[in-house]
Amino acid sequence: MLKGILETVRGLDGRPNVKEFPFKELRRRAERFGIRTIYGNYNFVSFVKNRSAGKTVYIGSERVRQRKLNDYQRGLIENLDQTLDLVERYLEKAPLIRVERTMGQNDEFTPRCHFYVSVYRPEMIKLAYMVHRTLFDPESYTNGPDLYTIMIPEWHEKDRQILVFPEIGVTFVLGTDYYGEAKKSFLRMAMWEAKQRGMLGIHAGAKVARARDRSGRLRTYGMLIFGLTATGKTTHTCHSHNLDPNLGEGIGIIQDDVVFLKKDGSALGPECGFYLKTEGITPETQPIIYQAVTKPDTIFENVLIDYEGRPHFGDLTLTGNGRGIMQRRDLSPYIWEGVNMPPLDELDGLVMIFITRRNTIVPIASRLTPTQIAAAFMLGESIESSGSDPSRAGESVREVGTNPFIIGDPAEEGNWILDFVKRNEDKVIGCMINTGGVGEISEFVNGRRVVRRKAVRPAISETATIIRGILRGSVVWEKEPYFNTYVAKGVDGVDMSKFDISRYYEESEIRRMVDELKAERREWLNGFENLRPEIKRELV
């Protein structure tokens, strides 16, 4: 079956129903279906406004299959042969647009990405344009492997599905026009391929930061910022942390979403276009991002644009998952010299930050030991966002590596991280940052979660200042009694006392919530049979 699928997709080139346009023509044709903004860029509206995670299946050997399937996914597998037959016959008739791009700029791992989209609905040419703006010129680097995504947005809604064949590098996206499916299809397959080559594809932003320590020495750190959708990963990847250029301090942004981490601490970046949530963007809170998204080459998706062409980033009437593709170059002068992070032997250290969004008793900033770093990676704690499942937005969620796109045994990735950190223990700094806050009180009423007291949440500027303190080595850490970690008690520029959980709960309440959280964590970690025992004992 796999061989036949690969032959089908490779045979698409040269067919009379497959067209390819030069970029300027592709852009002109796509923009006819968009709404022009006052910035000269365009907004496109999709019918499906979030990923279809529960309708995605991985198909192949035992190594790649998902551990748990819902009823809908099982039905997709049962009907697979019939679906593939229908797809093959449809691809002979449908008008298709082809785009070929390259992922990354290096001499080692640059997947060639072949994208085909049906334009039976002509406005779907926007998807080809968006793929083109996310990845690189295909002629620059040609190391491979070859990856193929075939997208048929007009497929029957009741049969919406994403069929992933990792071992041959093929994905079919049927019945959705949400761009995130196209973007993640290539990243998902590339992360699998990277793993086969001894690297680890991680869902993390990456940058380089220069900061002066207490002795006045200027240090250069690589940074990896992990986080699920809507936790602040892109926000803080693209933030200066108010480092002082007059002191030689500053940042160089590398990537905002995924990198391929190597054992020497270097990381390969795949994209030239950053796909971000636009909710809450303002020139005051996110100046670097605001500068980029107001440039003519940005593409918006499902952002509310008024009759005068003004974007309203805070208006969630159409969706809580408004998006944009901003060009990395438009983040200048805050970009790194390339899309790859240097190895650890060229840096003073590597700062690994795990962003979580919890609302009750998780500390705002914690310092982690090497084994705790691996445990934080495996726990991937946050809350559900509208980007993945709007019906569950706000609910507690865990995702290994904060990465919903892992193919294969997740325990392998946690063990890889532990080995990596221990190998480089003298240069790795690990922290957990909670952007959700503390002190919330909520309850379920008639099956619906009702918040009785909102969490005291750190502002973006406060979180950025905490990260600056970590880079400068100026944070005062103090051992706390609940999770066996050190928490930030003193941070220049932030009143950390307002995040003291004892101000909001009685000791008995704190103990109860801690015990409940540890029990959840223990159950989660014990579910990974091949995970190292020492990881299972941490943070629980």
C-alpha positions as CSV (number, residue, x, y, z in Angstrom):
1,M,0.0,0.0,0.0
2,L,2.7,2.5,1.0
3,K,4.6,2.0,-2.2
4,G,1.5,2.6,-4.3
5,I,0.7,5.8,-2.4
6,L,4.2,7.1,-3.0
7,E,4.0,6.3,-6.7
8,T,0.7,8.2,-6.9
9,V,2.0,11.4,-5.3
10,R,5.3,11.3,-7.2
11,G,3.3,10.9,-10.4
12,L,1.4,14.1,-10.0
13,D,4.1,16.2,-11.6
14,G,3.5,16.7,-15.3
15,R,-0.2,15.9,-15.2
16,P,-2.3,18.3,-17.3
17,N,-4.5,19.2,-14.2
18,V,-1.5,20.3,-12.1
19,K,-0.3,23.9,-12.5
20,E,2.6,25.9,-10.9
21,F,2.9,29.6,-10.9
22,P,5.8,32.0,-10.4
23,F,5.6,33.7,-7.0
24,K,4.3,37.1,-8.1
25,E,1.5,35.5,-10.1
26,L,0.7,33.1,-7.2
27,R,0.4,36.1,-4.9
28,R,-1.7,38.1,-7.3
29,R,-4.2,35.3,-7.8
30,A,-4.4,34.5,-4.0
31,E,-4.9,38.1,-3.0
32,R,-8.0,38.4,-5.2
33,F,-9.7,36.3,-2.5
34,G,-8.4,38.3,0.5
35,I,-9.3,41.4,2.4
36,R,-6.7,44.2,2.1
37,T,-5.8,45.9,5.3
38,I,-4.5,49.4,6.0
39,Y,-1.0,48.0,6.1
40,G,-1.2,46.7,2.5
41,N,-1.3,43.1,3.6
42,Y,-4.2,40.6,3.3
43,N,-6.5,38.6,5.5
44,F,-8.0,35.3,4.4
45,V,-11.0,33.6,6.0
46,S,-11.2,29.8,6.4
47,F,-14.3,27.8,6.9
48,V,-12.5,25.5,9.4
49,K,-10.8,27.7,12.0
50,N,-8.6,25.2,14.0
51,R,-6.7,22.0,13.7
52,S,-8.6,18.7,13.4
53,A,-6.4,16.8,15.9
54,G,-9.1,14.2,16.7
55,K,-9.5,13.4,13.0
56,T,-5.8,12.8,12.4
57,V,-4.3,9.3,12.1
58,Y,-0.7,8.0,11.7
59,I,-0.5,5.0,9.4
60,G,2.4,2.6,8.9
61,S,4.4,0.2,11.1
62,E,3.9,-0.3,14.8
63,R,6.6,2.3,15.4
64,V,4.5,5.2,14.1
65,R,0.9,4.3,15.1
66,Q,-0.8,6.3,17.8
67,R,-1.2,4.6,21.2
68,K,-4.8,5.7,21.6
69,L,-7.5,6.3,19.0
70,N,-11.0,7.7,19.3
71,D,-14.0,6.1,17.5
72,Y,-13.7,8.5,14.6
73,Q,-10.0,7.7,14.1
74,R,-10.7,4.0,14.2
75,G,-13.4,4.5,11.5
76,L,-10.9,6.3,9.3
77,I,-8.5,3.4,9.5
78,E,-11.3,0.9,8.8
79,N,-12.3,2.9,5.7
80,L,-8.7,3.6,4.6
81,D,-8.6,1.5,1.4
82,Q,-11.8,3.0,0.1
83,T,-10.7,6.5,1.0
84,L,-7.4,6.2,-0.8
85,D,-9.1,4.8,-3.8
86,L,-11.4,7.8,-3.9
87,V,-8.5,10.2,-3.4
88,E,-6.5,8.6,-6.2
89,R,-9.3,8.9,-8.7
90,Y,-10.2,12.4,-7.6
91,L,-6.6,13.6,-8.1
92,E,-6.9,12.7,-11.8
93,K,-9.9,15.1,-12.2
94,A,-9.4,18.0,-9.8
95,P,-7.5,21.2,-10.7
96,L,-4.3,21.2,-8.6
97,I,-1.8,23.9,-7.7
98,R,1.8,22.8,-6.9
99,V,4.3,24.6,-4.7
100,E,7.8,23.3,-4.0
101,R,9.7,24.7,-1.1
102,T,12.7,23.8,1.1
103,M,12.6,23.5,4.9
104,G,15.7,25.0,6.5
105,Q,19.1,26.5,5.4
106,N,22.0,24.1,6.2
107,D,24.1,21.5,4.6
108,E,22.7,18.6,6.6
109,F,18.9,18.3,6.8
110,T,16.7,20.4,4.5
111,P,13.5,18.5,3.6
112,R,12.1,19.2,0.2
113,C,8.4,20.0,0.6
114,H,6.0,19.3,-2.2
115,F,2.6,20.8,-1.7
116,Y,-0.4,20.1,-3.8
117,V,-3.8,21.8,-3.2
118,S,-7.0,21.4,-5.1
119,V,-8.5,24.7,-6.3
120,Y,-11.9,23.2,-7.2
121,R,-12.8,26.1,-4.9
122,P,-10.6,28.8,-6.6
123,E,-10.0,30.7,-3.4
124,M,-8.0,27.8,-2.0
125,I,-5.0,29.1,-4.0
126,K,-4.4,31.1,-0.8
127,L,-3.1,27.9,0.8
128,A,-0.4,27.5,-1.9
129,Y,0.6,31.2,-1.3
130,M,0.8,30.7,2.5
131,V,3.0,27.6,2.1
132,H,5.3,29.6,-0.2
133,R,5.6,32.4,2.4
134,T,6.5,30.0,5.2
135,L,9.3,28.0,3.7
136,F,12.5,28.7,1.7
137,D,13.5,28.8,-2.0
138,P,13.8,25.1,-3.2
139,E,17.0,25.8,-5.1
140,S,19.1,26.9,-2.1
141,Y,19.5,23.6,-0.3
142,T,18.6,20.1,-1.6
143,N,19.7,17.6,1.1
144,G,16.2,16.1,1.5
145,P,14.3,14.0,2.4
146,D,11.2,14.5,0.1
147,L,7.9,15.3,1.9
148,Y,4.5,15.5,0.2
149,T,1.3,17.1,1.4
150,I,-1.9,16.8,-0.7
151,M,-4.7,19.0,0.5
152,I,-8.3,18.7,-0.8
153,P,-10.4,21.3,1.1
154,E,-13.7,20.6,-0.6
155,W,-13.7,16.9,0.6
156,H,-17.0,16.0,2.2
157,E,-17.2,17.7,5.7
158,K,-18.6,14.5,7.3
159,D,-15.4,12.7,6.1
160,R,-12.9,15.3,7.2
161,Q,-9.6,13.6,8.0
162,I,-5.8,14.0,8.0
163,L,-4.0,10.8,6.9
164,V,-0.3,10.8,7.8
165,F,2.1,8.2,6.4
166,P,5.4,9.2,8.2
167,E,7.6,6.4,6.8
168,I,7.1,7.5,3.2
169,G,6.7,11.3,3.9
170,V,3.1,11.7,2.7
171,T,0.1,13.4,4.3
172,F,-3.4,13.8,2.9
173,V,-5.5,16.6,4.3
174,L,-9.1,16.2,3.4
175,G,-12.1,18.4,4.1
176,T,-10.4,21.4,5.8
177,D,-9.1,24.7,4.6
178,Y,-7.3,25.7,7.8
179,Y,-3.7,26.6,6.9
180,G,-2.3,25.2,10.2
181,E,-2.9,21.7,8.8
182,A,-0.6,22.3,5.8
183,K,2.1,23.9,7.9
184,K,2.1,21.2,10.6
185,S,1.9,18.4,8.0
186,F,5.4,19.2,6.9
187,L,6.8,19.9,10.3
188,R,5.3,16.7,11.7
189,M,6.9,14.6,9.0
190,A,10.2,16.4,9.3
191,M,10.4,15.9,13.0
192,W,10.0,12.1,12.4
193,E,12.7,12.2,9.8
194,A,15.0,14.2,12.1
195,K,14.6,11.6,14.8
196,Q,15.7,8.9,12.4
197,R,18.9,10.9,12.0
198,G,19.7,11.2,15.7
199,M,18.2,14.7,16.2
200,L,15.1,15.6,18.1
201,G,12.5,17.8,16.5
202,I,11.1,20.0,19.3
203,H,8.1,22.3,19.5
204,A,10.1,25.3,20.8
205,G,11.1,28.8,19.8
206,A,14.8,29.4,19.5
207,K,17.0,32.5,19.8
208,V,20.3,33.7,21.0
209,A,20.5,36.2,23.9
210,R,23.4,38.3,25.2
211,A,23.3,39.5,28.8
212,R,25.7,40.8,31.4
213,D,26.0,38.8,34.6
214,R,26.6,40.2,38.1
215,S,30.3,40.4,37.5
216,G,29.8,42.5,34.4
217,R,30.8,39.8,32.0
218,L,28.8,39.7,28.7
219,R,27.5,36.2,28.2
220,T,25.9,34.6,25.1
221,Y,23.2,32.0,25.6
222,G,21.2,29.9,23.2
223,M,17.5,29.8,24.3
224,L,14.8,27.1,23.7
225,I,11.3,28.1,24.7
226,F,8.8,25.3,24.9
227,G,5.0,25.9,25.0
228,L,1.7,24.8,23.6
229,T,-0.4,27.0,21.4
230,A,-1.4,30.3,23.2
231,T,0.9,29.9,26.2
232,G,3.3,32.7,25.1
233,K,6.0,30.7,23.2
234,T,6.1,33.0,20.2
235,T,5.5,36.1,22.4
236,H,8.6,35.5,24.4
237,T,10.7,34.1,21.6
238,C,10.1,37.4,19.9
239,H,10.6,39.6,22.9
240,S,13.7,41.6,23.8
241,H,13.2,41.1,27.6
242,N,14.2,44.8,27.8
243,L,17.9,43.8,27.7
244,D,20.1,46.9,27.5
245,P,21.8,47.5,24.1
246,N,24.0,50.1,25.8
247,L,25.5,47.3,27.8
248,G,26.0,45.1,24.7
249,E,22.9,43.1,25.6
250,G,20.3,42.0,23.1
251,I,18.6,39.1,21.3
252,G,18.7,37.4,18.0
253,I,15.5,35.5,17.0
254,I,16.0,32.2,15.2
255,Q,12.7,30.4,15.0
256,D,9.3,30.6,16.7
257,D,7.8,27.1,16.4
258,V,10.0,24.1,15.7
259,V,13.7,23.4,15.6
260,F,15.7,20.2,15.1
261,L,18.0,19.9,18.2
262,K,21.3,18.1,17.8
263,K,23.4,16.4,20.5
264,D,26.0,19.2,20.4
265,G,23.4,21.7,21.4
266,S,23.0,23.3,18.0
267,A,19.6,23.5,16.4
268,L,18.5,23.6,12.8
269,G,15.6,26.0,11.9
270,P,13.1,25.2,9.2
271,E,11.0,28.3,8.4
272,C,11.2,31.9,7.1
273,G,7.6,32.7,8.0
274,F,6.3,32.6,11.6
275,Y,2.7,31.4,12.2
276,L,1.4,33.2,15.3
277,K,-1.8,33.8,17.2
278,T,-2.8,37.4,16.8
279,E,-5.0,37.7,19.9
280,G,-3.9,40.6,22.1
281,I,-1.1,41.9,19.9
282,T,-0.4,45.6,20.7
283,P,2.5,47.9,20.1
284,E,2.9,48.3,23.9
285,T,2.9,44.6,24.9
286,Q,4.6,43.0,21.9
287,P,6.4,45.7,20.0
288,I,8.7,43.5,18.0
289,I,5.8,41.3,16.7
290,Y,3.5,44.3,16.1
291,Q,6.2,45.9,14.0
292,A,6.4,42.7,11.8
293,V,2.6,42.0,11.5
294,T,2.0,45.5,10.2
295,K,4.3,45.0,7.2
296,P,3.0,44.4,3.7
297,D,4.3,40.8,3.5
298,T,2.4,39.5,6.5
299,I,-0.6,37.3,5.8
300,F,-3.6,37.2,8.2
301,E,-6.0,34.3,8.7
302,N,-9.3,34.7,10.4
303,V,-8.5,38.1,11.9
304,L,-11.4,40.5,12.1
305,I,-10.8,43.3,9.6
306,D,-13.3,46.2,9.7
307,Y,-14.8,48.1,6.7
308,E,-11.9,50.5,6.7
309,G,-9.3,47.8,6.6
310,R,-8.2,48.0,10.2
311,P,-7.3,44.7,12.0
312,H,-8.9,44.1,15.4
313,F,-6.6,41.6,17.1
314,G,-8.5,41.6,20.3
315,D,-12.0,40.9,18.7
316,L,-12.7,37.2,18.9
317,T,-16.2,37.3,17.3
318,L,-15.1,35.2,14.3
319,T,-12.8,32.9,16.3
320,G,-10.5,32.8,19.2
321,N,-7.8,31.5,16.9
322,G,-6.9,34.4,14.6
323,R,-3.6,33.8,13.0
324,G,-0.9,35.5,10.9
325,I,2.2,34.5,9.0
326,M,4.9,37.2,9.6
327,Q,8.2,37.2,7.8
328,R,11.2,36.5,9.9
329,R,13.1,39.3,8.1
330,D,10.5,41.8,9.3
331,L,11.6,41.2,12.9
332,S,14.8,43.0,12.1
333,P,17.0,44.2,13.8
334,Y,16.1,41.5,16.4
335,I,16.9,38.5,14.2
336,W,19.9,36.2,14.5
337,E,22.3,36.0,11.5
338,G,20.8,32.7,10.4
339,V,18.0,30.3,11.1
340,N,20.3,27.9,13.0
341,M,21.4,28.0,16.6
342,P,25.2,27.6,17.2
343,P,26.5,24.5,19.1
344,L,27.1,24.7,22.9
345,D,30.9,24.9,22.5
346,E,30.4,28.4,20.8
347,L,28.1,29.6,23.6
348,D,28.3,30.3,27.3
349,G,25.2,28.1,27.9
350,L,21.7,27.0,26.9
351,V,18.6,28.2,28.6
352,M,15.7,25.8,28.3
353,I,12.4,27.4,29.4
354,F,9.2,25.4,29.7
355,I,6.2,27.7,29.5
356,T,3.1,26.4,31.2
357,R,-0.3,28.0,31.8
358,R,-1.8,27.0,35.1
359,N,-4.0,29.1,37.3
360,T,-3.7,27.9,40.9
361,I,-0.6,26.7,42.8
362,V,2.2,26.2,40.2
363,P,5.0,28.7,40.9
364,I,5.5,31.6,38.4
365,A,9.1,30.7,37.9
366,S,11.0,27.5,39.0
367,R,14.6,26.5,38.5
368,L,14.9,22.8,37.4
369,T,17.5,20.1,37.9
370,P,18.6,18.0,34.8
371,T,16.1,15.2,35.7
372,Q,13.4,17.8,36.4
373,I,14.0,19.3,33.0
374,A,13.2,15.9,31.4
375,A,10.1,15.5,33.7
376,A,8.9,19.0,32.7
377,F,9.4,18.0,29.0
378,M,7.4,14.8,29.5
379,L,4.6,16.6,31.5
380,G,4.1,19.4,29.0
381,E,1.5,21.0,31.3
382,S,-0.9,23.7,30.2
383,I,-4.5,24.4,29.4
384,E,-6.3,23.7,26.1
385,S,-6.5,26.5,23.6
386,S,-8.9,27.4,20.8
387,G,-6.1,26.6,18.3
388,S,-6.4,22.9,18.8
389,D,-9.9,22.3,20.3
390,P,-12.1,25.3,20.9
391,S,-14.7,23.1,22.7
392,R,-12.2,22.4,25.4
393,A,-10.5,25.8,25.7
394,G,-9.5,26.4,29.3
395,E,-9.3,22.8,30.3
396,S,-6.2,21.2,31.8
397,V,-4.1,19.4,29.2
398,R,-0.7,17.6,29.0
399,E,1.3,17.1,25.9
400,V,4.8,15.5,25.9
401,G,7.3,18.2,24.8
402,T,4.4,20.6,24.5
403,N,4.3,19.0,21.1
404,P,1.1,17.6,19.7
405,F,2.9,16.3,16.6
406,I,5.2,13.5,18.0
407,I,5.3,10.4,16.0
408,G,6.5,7.2,17.7
409,D,7.1,6.5,21.4
410,P,7.1,9.8,23.4
411,A,9.3,8.2,26.1
412,E,12.2,8.0,23.6
413,E,12.1,11.8,23.4
414,G,12.0,12.3,27.2
415,N,15.0,9.9,27.5
416,W,16.8,11.8,24.7
417,I,16.3,15.1,26.6
418,L,17.6,13.6,29.8
419,D,20.7,12.2,28.1
420,F,21.3,15.6,26.3
421,V,21.0,17.7,29.5
422,K,23.2,15.4,31.6
423,R,25.8,15.3,28.8
424,N,25.8,19.2,28.9
425,E,24.9,19.7,32.5
426,D,27.5,22.4,33.1
427,K,26.0,24.5,30.4
428,V,22.3,23.9,30.6
429,I,19.9,26.1,32.7
430,G,16.4,24.8,32.9
431,C,13.3,26.8,34.1
432,M,9.6,26.4,34.2
433,I,7.6,29.7,33.7
434,N,3.9,29.8,34.5
435,T,2.1,32.5,32.4
436,G,-1.3,31.6,33.7
437,G,-1.0,32.9,37.3
438,V,-2.0,31.7,40.8
439,G,-4.9,32.0,43.1
440,E,-7.9,31.0,40.9
441,I,-11.0,29.4,42.4
442,S,-13.3,27.6,40.0
443,E,-16.0,24.9,40.1
444,F,-18.2,22.9,37.8
445,V,-21.8,23.9,37.6
446,N,-24.1,21.7,35.5
447,G,-21.0,20.3,33.7
448,R,-19.7,23.8,33.0
449,R,-16.5,25.3,34.5
450,V,-17.3,28.5,36.4
451,V,-14.5,30.8,37.6
452,R,-15.3,32.3,41.0
453,R,-12.0,34.1,41.5
454,K,-9.7,34.9,38.7
455,A,-6.0,34.1,38.9
456,V,-3.4,36.8,39.5
457,R,-1.6,36.6,36.3
458,P,1.8,38.0,35.4
459,A,1.8,40.6,32.6
460,I,3.8,39.9,29.5
461,S,6.3,42.6,30.6
462,E,6.7,40.8,34.0
463,T,7.4,37.4,32.5
464,A,9.8,39.1,30.1
465,T,11.6,40.7,33.1
466,I,11.8,37.4,34.9
467,I,13.5,35.9,31.8
468,R,15.9,38.8,31.7
469,G,16.8,38.1,35.4
470,I,17.5,34.4,34.5
471,L,19.8,35.5,31.7
472,R,21.6,38.0,33.9
473,G,21.9,35.5,36.7
474,S,20.3,38.0,39.1
475,V,17.2,36.0,40.2
476,V,17.1,35.1,43.9
477,W,16.1,31.5,44.1
478,E,14.6,29.9,47.2
479,K,13.7,26.3,47.9
480,E,10.0,25.7,48.2
481,P,8.4,22.8,50.1
482,Y,5.9,21.4,47.6
483,F,7.6,20.3,44.3
484,N,11.3,20.1,45.4
485,T,12.3,23.0,43.2
486,Y,13.8,26.4,43.7
487,V,11.4,29.3,42.9
488,A,12.0,32.9,42.1
489,K,11.6,35.0,45.2
490,G,13.5,38.1,44.1
491,V,13.5,39.5,40.6
492,D,14.6,43.1,39.8
493,G,11.6,45.0,38.5
494,V,8.9,42.5,39.5
495,D,7.0,42.2,42.8
496,M,7.1,38.5,43.2
497,S,5.3,38.6,46.6
498,K,1.9,39.0,44.8
499,F,2.4,35.5,43.3
500,D,2.9,33.9,46.8
501,I,0.2,31.2,46.9
502,S,-0.2,31.5,50.7
503,R,-1.9,34.9,50.1
504,Y,-4.8,33.1,48.3
505,Y,-5.2,29.7,49.9
506,E,-5.0,28.2,53.4
507,E,-2.2,25.7,53.9
508,S,-4.7,22.8,53.9
509,E,-6.0,23.9,50.5
510,I,-2.5,24.2,49.1
511,R,-1.6,20.7,50.3
512,R,-4.8,19.3,48.8
513,M,-4.2,20.9,45.4
514,V,-0.5,19.9,45.4
515,D,-1.4,16.3,46.2
516,E,-4.0,16.3,43.5
517,L,-1.6,17.7,41.0
518,K,1.2,15.3,41.9
519,A,-1.2,12.4,41.6
520,E,-2.2,13.5,38.1
521,R,1.5,13.9,37.2
522,R,2.4,10.5,38.6
523,E,-0.4,8.8,36.7
524,W,0.6,10.6,33.5
525,L,4.3,9.7,33.8
526,N,3.7,6.1,34.7
527,G,1.8,5.7,31.5
528,F,5.0,5.7,29.6
529,E,6.4,2.2,29.9
530,N,9.8,3.0,28.4
531,L,10.5,6.2,30.3
532,R,13.5,6.2,32.6
533,P,12.5,5.6,36.2
534,E,14.3,8.6,37.5
535,I,12.2,10.9,35.3
536,K,9.0,9.4,36.7
537,R,10.1,10.3,40.2
538,E,10.6,14.0,39.5
539,L,8.1,16.9,40.1
540,V,5.6,14.4,41.7
